[in-house]
């Protein structure tokens, strides 16, 4: 990798190199997310089938990777945290699943091998990259997908009136504290202060320029946003202006 490439293996925000933090992860996420419903949402949005191959970036502790491996032919679980991947391996072994590969990498240094994937999924991970590198990552995702392949993205994206941004963020921070507790509220504050979530109009344009058609963009509470996309024919990328 070139020396000027962004170092995405460096932890941003919550330290998921910490065994203690990883142990807390599933419980913390469950305070403000319905993980089972999210899994169903992804399955339906991507139309996941038994012959499909799937790559998940930022697999975390592997809840979705395990669920998808029960359906599709092959899953590649990618994460920058070896501790997270250790938990995924343990879950896969407990479930008796042998169709999951575990890759310690990120969006930028993952090297796809074999046939193009049918589905790529990323949840709450792309915001770790500054916008320039988000675009690099999205182009790379497009290059590893079949034409007509599906990309499901869930992340924190700011759909916000900048004339009222302080009020909007204060409300979201307060809501996160109330629904998810003090620790998660503090993590959310740290996210806003030091991580790289972007605006809705920037994310939509990047997806378009990376060769995706957005089938659904859903902006939800606490700036959580879902994009369901399909890779269009090569050559559809919008020309730079």
N, C-alpha and C positions, 0 to 999 in steps of 0.2 A: 504494500500500500504506500502511496506517495506521502512524503513527509508533511505536505500541506493538507492532507485529508483530516476531516474532523474526527476527533477521538471520541467515538460514541461509547466506548467501553468504560469510560470514566463515568461514575455514578453522578446523576443530576437529581436533586431533590432527595426523596427518601432513600436511605442507604439499604439497598437490597443485597449487598454483600454481607449484611448482618443476619446471622441465623435468627436472632431475636425478632427482627423486623419481619422476616419471611414467615416465621411461626405465627405472627399476628395477622398476616395478610388476608387470609380468607375470612377471618372473623371481622376484620375492619371493613372489607369490601361489602360484606353482607349487611352492614348497618345502613347503607344508602343505595345498594344495588340489589335487584332481584336476579341473581345469577342464573337460576333455572330458566326464568323467562327470557333472559338475554340469549341463552343457548338456543332456545326454540326460535327466537327472532332471527338469529344468524342462519340456522338450518333452513328456515323458510325463505329468507331473503336470497340465499345462495343456491337454493334448490339442491342441497348436497345429496349426492347419490352414492351407491355402494362402489361404483367403479372410479370415483373421483380421487384425485390426489390433492392434498391441501397443505399449505404452508402457513404457519401462524407466527407472526413476529411479535415478540413481547409476550410469550406464553404464560408468564407468571408461574403460579403453582400448578398449572396444567388442567384446570377444571374443564375448559372448553376442548383442549387437545384430547383429553381422555374421552369426552363425550363424542367428538367427531370421529375418533379412531374406532369407535364401536359401529360406525356407519360406513365410512369410506375406506378405500383400499390402502391408502398410505397417508400418514401425517408426518410432517416435519415441524418439530417444536423448536423455535429459535428464541434465545434470550441471552442478554449480556451477563446475567448473574448465574454463576455456577451453582450457587446455593439454591436458587429457584429451580434450576434444571435437576438438581438432586431430588427435590420434592416431586417433580414430574416423573422422574424415573421410578421413584418409590410407588407412586400412585399407579403407574402403568404396570409394574410388577404385581402389585396387589390385585389389579383388575385382570391380570393374565393376558395383557395386550402386548403383542410383539410387532405391530405394524407402525410403531412410532420411532422416528429418528430424533436425536437430541443434539442440537447444535448450539455451542457457546459462541454467539455472534450477534451482530445487530443488523440494521437495515443496510448499512453501507458495506460491511465486510463479509456478509453472507454470500457464498458462492453456490448458485443453484446448479445441480447436476441432473442429468437424465432428461426426460421429456418435460415440456412446459406443464406447469401446474394448472389444474382446473379451477382452484379456489385459493385466494390469499385472504387472510384475516389478520387484522391488527386492532387491539383494544388498549386504549390508554397508554400508548407507547410512542407514537409519532411526535408528540409534543416535546420529547427529549431532544429533538433536533431543531436548530435554528432554521428559518424558512428556506434559505438557499439549499441546505442539506435535506430538508423535507422534499424539495423538488427532485433532487438527485435520487432520494429513496423511492419516490413515487415512480419515476422513470424506470428504476431498476425493477420494481414490482411489476410494472407493465411488461418489461422485457421477459420476465419469467412466466407470464401467464399465456395460455392459449388465447387466440382471438376468440372472443365470446366468453372468455373466462370471467369469473366474478371476483370482485374485490369488496370486502366488507370492512369499513373503518368506523371505529368508535373512539372518540377522543374529546378532550376539552377544547372547544372552539368558541371564540367570542362573537356571538350575534348580539350586538350591543349598539345602542345610541350613544355616541361619544359625547353628546351634550349632557348626558346623564350617567356617565360611566361610573362615577363614584357611588352614586345611589344604587346602581345595578350590582356592583361588586359587593358593597356593604350588605345588600339583601342576600346575595348568594352565600357570603361568608356566614351570616347569621343563620341562614337556613341549614347550612352544612353542620354548624355547631349543634343546632337543635335536633337534627335527624340522625347524625352520625357520631356525635360526641366530641369532646374537647380535642383528643389526639388527632382525629381525622380533620377537624376544623383547622387545627394548626398546620397540618400537612397541606390543606387546601390553600391557606394563606401563603405558605412557602412556595406552592406551585405558582400562584399569581405573581409573586415577587421575583422568582428566580428561574422559572422554566419557560418554555418557548411556545406556548399556545398562541395561535394566530387568529385572525379575523375570518369570519364566514366567507366573505367575498374573495379573500386571498386563497383559502383552501379550495373553494369551488373552482377558481381559475387554475390552480395548480393541477387539480385532478383532470380538468379538461385538457390542459397542455401536456399532461403525461399520457394522454391517449385513452382516457376513460369517458364514458357517458354516465352521468349521475342519474340513476333511476329513482332514487329517493334521498332527500336530505331532510333530516328531522332534528330540529333544535329544541332541546329539552331543558329541564330545571338544572341549575348549577352549571350551565354552559356545556353539559354533556350533549354531544352531537353524534348522530349516526348517518353515515353515507353508505348506500348500497349502489355499487357501480358495476359496469360491464366494460371489458376491454373491447374497443372498436377496432376496425381494420387499421393496419399500419398506414401512416401517411395522413391520418386525420388530425394530427397535432396542429393546434392553432399556430399560425406563423407569428413570430415575435414582432412586436411593433416598436 
